[in-house]
Amino acid sequence: MATLHLINRPAADGAALSNCLRAARGGDTVLLIGNGVFCAVADTFARIRVGKNELSWCALSEDVVSRGIGERIAPAIRLIDDETFVDLVASHQPIVSWS
């Protein structure tokens, strides 16, 4: 089963994202939550995604909207709601929270 990686910090804030990307494997899902959704902004995401095209990328839509960045999100990011978040948790193992 694929791993679900949760990122709750922006790319420039600590090593959460870089550690996640070192550990992530093809078929895994990276879910951006909280301030981690800033990683989904198109120009930031373009730098992050290099060499990691085999990952599935999602962001919690409520967090994107509350931070006012909805129109700046990279097209490759799938926005999801809380119900889909629960579905991802149920369909992945292990779940790793990077902070």
Helices and strands as residue ranges (DSSP letters): E 4-7, H 16-23, E 29-32, G 34-40, H 42-49, E 56-60, H 61-66, G 70-72, E 78-80, H 82-91, E 95-98
